[in-house]
Amino acid sequence: MADNVRLLAVRSLMKVLPADGGGKSLREVLAEQPVLLAAERGLLADLLFGVCRHYRLLDHWLGQQMDKPLKSSARAVRLALLCGLHELWFSERPQHAVVNAWPDVCRALNAPWAAGLCNALLRKASKVNAEQISRHLDVPLRCSLPDWLWQRFDQAWPEQANDIAEAALLPPPFTLRLSDPSIEAALIEDGLEVRRGQLSPQAAYLSPPRPVQMLPGFKDGALSVQDEAAQLPALLIEVPAGGRILDACAAPGGKTGQLAEYFPDAELLALDIDAKRLKRVRDNLDRLRRNATLVVGDAAEPGNWWDRQLFDAVLLDAPCSATGILRRQPDLKWHRRDSDIATLCGLQARILDAIWPLVRPGGMLVYATCSILPEENAGQVQAFLARHGDAREDTPVEARSVITSHGCQLLPVADGPDGFFFARLRKAG
């Protein structure tokens, strides 16, 4: 059955990493998969995420070994070889089993001619390891980043760029938001190690990872999967009793649920442009036994959905490059282009300008992204303040933030928070 999963991984990667660029997200492709046993799904996820995470290093070594490149029509074979390399170098599965498995996958791909090539390459790869291969490579190759992205990291964070690049190669920590603090004892009793976060009072890091549906308290709404950094923007929200809150760009609903817990008496509106993604927000709220009004609409076009009642607070988790969460979504490295950043910055500015008139005098807007690029973050806030004379910044400085001109910028930390940015903006009242 494992060989069937390996074949499924190659066919899935064809959708994620097609030869002509673009492609579906890993999340989309995983959601399309048939029902699998836990071990099978674990193998599939490891292959998909692993190849995307280490793609450039794997592809570089493979290219060096080939007398002539594979034809573009043999894309599936190339991806099968990359999967085999990933298993050899980045998993603990027995090497002989890996070397023996992938030639059969090539045959199942109707490429029997590739079986011998696959066997020879994987046998050669089994005599070296990723550390030996990458030791003398430049950072973009060693850390498997597109050149343009490495250049942006190096320009924005010259002292931290190498650590940022290496952090993106690590598996992300399994982080929860504990809605019910007493559930920690049940998690420990269930054999899990629990380490509390340093920035959010509800954050907890669990090991070893486990399917969240199997955690005690999950079905009852006692906990949710949410990175520690992503928990921080909601902590900045302040509203009077019975106040009105807008969660703009709300899906998949982690912050919506958090706001519903913190402000049970508030009128909470969760907005998203995607009706299918809003269903995830509803499912999340139902599990937490909380409520909010869900609205399908474009945050940049409030005239199509706004009821003309001002909000006391707005949480805008804006569309962004997601460069702070590459360890969670490694496929984004290969889907993004350098030109996308300017487009995203323009969209963020349009949404900010469109949402600001919806905030009552004396109210607030918390702007957040999971990006580490300054133009999307501190630069975006600086430009906003220059455009709006009735806005002032009021962001508490977090102990683990790096110094920026505006807002709080967190860089990704191994076994800690993701890269994240947030800033609180007050309207004159």
C-alpha positions as CSV (number, residue, x, y, z in Angstrom):
1,M,0.0,0.0,0.0
2,A,2.9,2.4,0.7
3,D,3.9,2.2,-3.1
4,N,0.3,3.3,-3.9
5,V,0.8,6.3,-1.6
6,R,4.1,7.1,-3.3
7,L,2.4,7.0,-6.7
8,L,-0.3,9.2,-5.3
9,A,2.3,11.6,-4.1
10,V,3.9,12.0,-7.5
11,R,0.5,12.6,-9.2
12,S,-0.3,15.2,-6.5
13,L,3.0,17.0,-7.0
14,M,2.2,17.2,-10.7
15,K,-0.7,19.4,-9.6
16,V,1.4,21.4,-7.1
17,L,4.6,21.8,-9.2
18,P,3.6,21.6,-12.9
19,A,6.3,22.2,-15.4
20,D,4.7,25.4,-16.7
21,G,4.6,27.0,-13.2
22,G,1.5,28.0,-11.2
23,G,-0.2,25.0,-9.7
24,K,-2.5,24.2,-6.8
25,S,-1.7,24.7,-3.2
26,L,-0.7,21.8,-1.0
27,R,-3.8,22.4,1.1
28,E,-6.1,22.1,-1.9
29,V,-4.4,18.9,-3.1
30,L,-4.4,17.3,0.3
31,A,-8.1,18.1,0.6
32,E,-8.8,16.3,-2.6
33,Q,-7.2,13.0,-1.5
34,P,-9.2,9.8,-0.7
35,V,-9.6,8.6,2.8
36,L,-6.3,7.1,3.9
37,L,-5.1,5.4,7.0
38,A,-3.2,7.6,9.4
39,A,0.2,6.1,8.5
40,E,-0.6,6.4,4.7
41,R,-1.6,10.0,5.1
42,G,1.5,10.7,7.1
43,L,3.7,9.3,4.3
44,L,1.8,11.3,1.7
45,A,2.1,14.6,3.6
46,D,5.8,14.0,4.3
47,L,6.5,13.5,0.6
48,L,4.5,16.5,-0.6
49,F,5.7,18.9,2.0
50,G,9.3,17.6,2.0
51,V,9.8,17.9,-1.8
52,C,8.3,21.4,-1.8
53,R,10.4,22.3,1.3
54,H,13.7,21.0,-0.2
55,Y,12.9,21.2,-3.9
56,R,15.8,23.3,-5.1
57,L,18.5,21.3,-3.3
58,L,17.0,18.0,-4.5
59,D,16.7,19.2,-8.1
60,H,20.2,20.7,-8.1
61,W,21.8,17.3,-7.1
62,L,19.7,15.4,-9.5
63,G,20.7,17.8,-12.4
64,Q,24.3,17.2,-11.6
65,Q,24.0,13.5,-11.9
66,M,22.2,13.4,-15.3
67,D,24.3,13.1,-18.5
68,K,21.4,14.8,-20.3
69,P,18.3,16.4,-18.8
70,L,15.0,14.5,-18.8
71,K,12.5,15.6,-21.3
72,S,9.7,17.9,-20.2
73,S,7.3,15.0,-20.9
74,A,9.0,13.0,-18.2
75,R,8.0,15.5,-15.5
76,A,6.4,12.8,-13.4
77,V,9.6,10.7,-13.4
78,R,11.6,13.7,-12.3
79,L,9.2,14.3,-9.4
80,A,9.4,10.6,-8.5
81,L,13.2,10.9,-8.3
82,L,12.9,13.9,-6.1
83,C,10.5,12.1,-3.8
84,G,13.0,9.2,-3.5
85,L,15.9,11.6,-2.7
86,H,13.7,13.3,-0.1
87,E,13.0,9.9,1.6
88,L,16.6,8.9,1.6
89,W,17.9,12.2,3.0
90,F,15.1,13.6,5.2
91,S,13.2,10.6,6.5
92,E,14.1,7.7,8.9
93,R,12.7,5.0,6.6
94,P,15.1,2.2,5.8
95,Q,17.3,3.1,2.8
96,H,17.0,-0.3,1.1
97,A,13.2,0.0,1.2
98,V,13.3,3.4,-0.3
99,V,15.7,2.4,-3.0
100,N,13.6,-0.6,-3.9
101,A,10.3,1.2,-3.9
102,W,10.7,4.0,-6.4
103,P,11.6,2.0,-9.5
104,D,8.3,0.3,-9.1
105,V,6.6,3.7,-9.0
106,C,8.3,4.6,-12.2
107,R,6.9,1.5,-13.8
108,A,3.4,2.4,-12.5
109,L,3.9,5.8,-14.2
110,N,4.2,4.0,-17.5
111,A,7.9,4.8,-17.6
112,P,9.6,1.3,-17.3
113,W,12.6,2.8,-19.0
114,A,13.2,5.0,-15.9
115,A,13.3,2.1,-13.4
116,G,17.0,1.3,-13.9
117,L,17.9,5.0,-13.9
118,C,15.9,5.5,-10.6
119,N,17.6,2.5,-9.0
120,A,21.1,3.7,-9.9
121,L,20.5,7.3,-8.8
122,L,19.0,6.3,-5.5
123,R,21.8,3.9,-4.8
124,K,24.3,6.7,-5.4
125,A,22.3,9.1,-3.3
126,S,22.2,6.6,-0.4
127,K,26.0,6.9,-0.1
128,V,25.8,10.6,0.7
129,N,23.5,12.9,2.7
130,A,21.9,16.3,2.3
131,E,24.4,17.9,4.7
132,Q,27.4,16.8,2.5
133,I,25.6,17.9,-0.6
134,S,24.6,21.3,0.6
135,R,27.7,22.2,2.7
136,H,29.4,24.3,0.0
137,L,26.3,25.6,-1.8
138,D,25.1,29.2,-1.8
139,V,22.2,30.0,0.6
140,P,19.4,30.0,-2.1
141,L,20.4,26.5,-3.2
142,R,21.2,25.1,0.3
143,C,18.0,26.5,1.8
144,S,15.9,25.9,-1.3
145,L,14.7,29.4,-1.9
146,P,14.1,31.2,-5.2
147,D,16.9,33.7,-5.8
148,W,14.5,36.7,-5.8
149,L,13.1,35.7,-2.4
150,W,16.6,35.2,-0.8
151,Q,17.6,38.7,-2.2
152,R,14.6,40.2,-0.5
153,F,15.4,38.5,2.8
154,D,19.0,39.5,2.6
155,Q,18.1,43.1,1.8
156,A,15.5,43.4,4.6
157,W,17.2,41.5,7.3
158,P,21.0,41.2,6.5
159,E,21.8,40.0,10.0
160,Q,19.0,37.5,10.3
161,A,18.5,36.4,6.7
162,N,20.4,33.1,7.0
163,D,18.5,32.1,10.1
164,I,15.2,33.0,8.4
165,A,16.1,30.8,5.4
166,E,17.1,27.9,7.6
167,A,14.0,28.2,9.7
168,A,11.9,27.8,6.6
169,L,13.4,24.3,6.2
170,L,12.3,23.0,9.6
171,P,9.0,21.3,10.3
172,P,6.7,23.7,12.1
173,P,5.9,23.3,15.7
174,F,2.4,22.0,16.7
175,T,0.9,25.0,18.4
176,L,-2.5,25.3,20.1
177,R,-4.6,28.0,21.6
178,L,-6.1,26.7,24.8
179,S,-9.6,28.2,25.3
180,D,-9.9,26.2,28.5
181,P,-6.7,26.3,30.5
182,S,-7.7,23.2,32.5
183,I,-7.3,21.1,29.3
184,E,-3.6,21.2,29.7
185,A,-3.7,18.6,32.5
186,A,-5.7,16.3,30.2
187,L,-3.2,16.7,27.4
188,I,-0.3,15.8,29.8
189,E,-2.3,12.8,31.1
190,D,-2.8,11.7,27.5
191,G,1.0,11.3,27.1
192,L,1.8,14.7,25.5
193,E,4.5,17.1,26.4
194,V,3.1,20.6,26.8
195,R,5.3,23.7,26.7
196,R,3.5,27.0,27.2
197,G,4.2,30.0,25.0
198,Q,6.1,33.1,26.0
199,L,4.0,35.7,24.1
200,S,0.4,34.6,24.2
201,P,-1.1,33.5,27.5
202,Q,-3.2,30.8,25.7
203,A,-0.4,29.4,23.5
204,A,0.9,25.8,24.1
205,Y,3.4,23.8,22.1
206,L,2.7,20.1,21.9
207,S,4.9,17.1,21.2
208,P,4.8,14.7,19.6
209,P,2.4,16.0,17.0
210,R,-0.9,14.2,16.8
211,P,-4.0,14.6,14.5
212,V,-5.9,17.4,16.2
213,Q,-9.2,15.4,16.1
214,M,-7.6,12.9,18.5
215,L,-6.7,15.5,21.1
216,P,-8.8,15.6,24.3
217,G,-11.0,18.6,24.3
218,F,-10.8,19.4,20.6
219,K,-14.4,18.3,19.8
220,D,-15.7,20.2,22.8
221,G,-14.0,23.5,21.8
222,A,-11.4,23.5,24.6
223,L,-8.5,24.1,22.2
224,S,-7.7,25.1,18.6
225,V,-4.7,24.8,16.3
226,Q,-3.2,28.3,16.0
227,D,0.3,29.6,15.9
228,E,1.4,31.7,18.8
229,A,2.2,34.8,16.8
230,A,-1.1,34.5,15.0
231,Q,-2.8,34.7,18.5
232,L,-1.3,38.1,19.2
233,P,-3.3,40.6,17.0
234,A,-6.6,39.7,18.7
235,L,-5.1,40.5,22.1
236,L,-4.8,44.2,20.9
237,I,-8.5,44.6,20.3
238,E,-10.4,46.7,22.8
239,V,-14.2,47.3,22.6
240,P,-16.8,48.6,25.0
241,A,-19.5,46.3,26.3
242,G,-21.8,45.3,23.5
243,G,-19.4,46.9,21.0
244,R,-19.1,46.1,17.3
245,I,-16.2,44.2,15.8
246,L,-15.3,43.4,12.2
247,D,-13.0,40.5,11.4
248,A,-12.0,41.3,7.8
249,C,-10.5,38.5,5.6
250,A,-11.6,36.2,8.3
251,A,-11.2,32.7,6.9
252,P,-10.3,30.1,8.0
253,G,-11.5,31.5,11.3
254,G,-8.9,31.1,13.9
255,K,-9.0,34.7,14.9
256,T,-12.8,34.8,14.5
257,G,-13.1,32.1,17.1
258,Q,-10.6,33.9,19.3
259,L,-12.5,37.2,19.1
260,A,-15.8,35.4,19.8
261,E,-14.3,33.9,23.0
262,Y,-12.8,37.2,24.2
263,F,-15.9,39.3,23.5
264,P,-19.0,37.1,23.9
265,D,-21.3,40.1,24.2
266,A,-20.0,42.0,21.2
267,E,-21.6,42.1,17.8
268,L,-19.0,40.2,15.7
269,L,-19.0,40.2,11.9
270,A,-16.7,37.9,10.0
271,L,-16.1,38.9,6.4
272,D,-14.4,36.9,3.6
273,I,-14.5,37.1,-0.1
274,D,-14.7,33.3,-0.5
275,A,-18.0,31.6,0.5
276,K,-16.4,28.1,0.6
277,R,-13.7,29.4,3.1
278,L,-16.4,31.0,5.2
279,K,-17.9,27.6,5.7
280,R,-14.7,26.7,7.6
281,V,-15.3,29.8,9.8
282,R,-18.8,28.5,10.6
283,D,-17.5,25.0,11.4
284,N,-14.9,26.5,13.7
285,L,-17.4,28.6,15.5
286,D,-19.8,25.7,15.9
287,R,-17.1,23.6,17.4
288,L,-16.2,26.4,19.9
289,R,-20.0,26.9,20.6
290,R,-19.6,30.6,19.6
291,N,-21.4,32.8,17.2
292,A,-20.8,35.6,14.7
293,T,-22.5,37.0,11.6
294,L,-20.8,35.7,8.5
295,V,-20.8,37.8,5.4
296,V,-19.4,37.1,1.9
297,G,-17.8,40.2,0.5
298,D,-14.7,42.0,-0.7
299,A,-13.0,44.0,2.1
300,A,-11.8,46.5,-0.5
301,E,-15.5,47.1,-1.7
302,P,-17.5,47.7,1.6
303,G,-20.3,49.4,-0.4
304,N,-21.4,46.0,-1.4
305,W,-21.9,44.5,2.1
306,W,-21.6,47.2,4.8
307,D,-24.8,48.2,6.7
308,R,-23.5,51.7,7.4
309,Q,-23.1,51.0,11.1
310,L,-19.6,51.9,12.3
311,F,-17.3,49.4,14.1
312,D,-15.5,49.9,17.4
313,A,-12.7,47.7,16.2
314,V,-11.5,46.1,13.0
315,L,-9.1,43.2,12.8
316,L,-7.6,43.1,9.3
317,D,-5.5,40.0,8.7
318,A,-4.6,41.1,5.2
319,P,-3.7,39.0,2.1
320,C,0.1,38.9,1.9
321,S,3.1,37.0,0.6
322,A,3.0,34.6,3.6
323,T,6.8,34.7,3.8
324,G,6.6,34.3,7.5
325,I,5.0,30.8,7.3
326,L,7.0,29.1,4.6
327,R,7.7,26.2,6.9
328,R,3.9,25.6,7.0
329,Q,3.3,26.3,3.4
330,P,6.5,25.5,1.5
331,D,4.7,25.4,-1.9
332,L,4.3,29.1,-1.7
333,K,8.0,29.6,-2.5
334,W,7.4,28.1,-5.9
335,H,4.0,29.8,-6.6
336,R,5.0,33.3,-5.7
337,R,6.8,35.7,-8.1
338,D,8.8,38.8,-7.3
339,S,6.3,40.9,-9.1
340,D,3.5,39.6,-6.8
341,I,4.8,41.7,-3.9
342,A,4.0,45.1,-5.5
343,T,0.6,43.7,-6.4
344,L,-0.1,42.5,-2.8
345,C,1.1,45.9,-1.4
346,G,-1.4,47.6,-3.6
347,L,-4.2,45.4,-2.5
348,Q,-3.3,45.9,1.2
349,A,-3.4,49.6,0.7
350,R,-6.7,49.5,-1.0
351,I,-8.3,47.4,1.7
352,L,-6.9,49.6,4.5
353,D,-8.2,52.8,2.8
354,A,-11.6,51.2,2.2
355,I,-12.0,49.8,5.8
356,W,-10.8,52.9,7.7
357,P,-14.0,54.9,7.1
358,L,-15.9,52.1,8.8
359,V,-14.1,52.6,12.1
360,R,-15.9,55.0,14.5
361,P,-14.1,58.0,15.9
362,G,-12.0,56.8,18.9
363,G,-12.0,53.2,17.5
364,M,-9.2,51.1,16.3
365,L,-7.9,49.0,13.4
366,V,-5.4,46.2,14.0
367,Y,-3.5,45.4,10.8
368,A,-1.7,42.0,10.6
369,T,0.1,39.9,8.1
370,C,2.1,36.6,8.1
371,S,4.8,38.3,6.1
372,I,8.3,39.4,7.0
373,L,8.8,41.8,4.1
374,P,8.9,45.4,5.3
375,E,7.0,46.8,2.4
376,E,4.0,44.8,3.4
377,N,4.3,45.7,7.0
378,A,6.1,48.7,8.6
379,G,6.3,50.4,5.2
380,Q,2.5,49.8,4.6
381,V,1.7,51.4,8.0
382,Q,4.0,54.3,7.4
383,A,2.3,55.0,4.0
384,F,-1.2,54.7,5.6
385,L,-0.4,57.2,8.4
386,A,0.9,59.6,5.7
387,R,-2.5,59.3,3.9
388,H,-4.7,59.6,6.9
389,G,-4.2,62.5,9.3
390,D,-6.9,61.1,11.7
391,A,-4.8,58.0,12.4
392,R,-2.1,57.4,15.0
393,E,-0.2,54.3,15.8
394,D,-0.6,52.6,19.2
395,T,1.2,49.3,19.0
396,P,2.6,47.7,22.2
397,V,6.2,46.5,21.6
398,E,6.6,42.8,22.1
399,A,9.8,41.5,23.8
400,R,10.8,39.3,20.9
401,S,10.1,41.7,18.0
402,V,12.8,43.2,15.9
403,I,13.2,47.0,15.7
404,T,11.0,48.5,13.0
405,S,9.8,52.0,12.3
406,H,6.2,50.9,12.9
407,G,4.3,48.0,14.4
408,C,5.7,44.8,15.8
409,Q,7.6,42.4,13.5
410,L,8.3,38.9,14.6
411,L,10.7,36.7,12.6
412,P,10.2,32.9,12.5
413,V,11.8,31.1,15.4
414,A,12.7,27.4,15.3
415,D,10.3,25.5,17.5
416,G,8.6,28.9,18.3
417,P,6.3,31.5,16.7
418,D,6.0,32.0,12.9
419,G,7.0,35.2,11.2
420,F,4.3,37.8,11.8
421,F,3.5,41.5,11.8
422,F,0.8,43.5,13.5
423,A,0.2,47.2,14.2
424,R,-2.7,48.9,16.1
425,L,-4.0,52.2,14.6
426,R,-6.3,54.5,16.5
427,K,-8.8,56.9,14.9
428,A,-9.0,60.4,16.4
429,G,-12.2,60.8,18.3
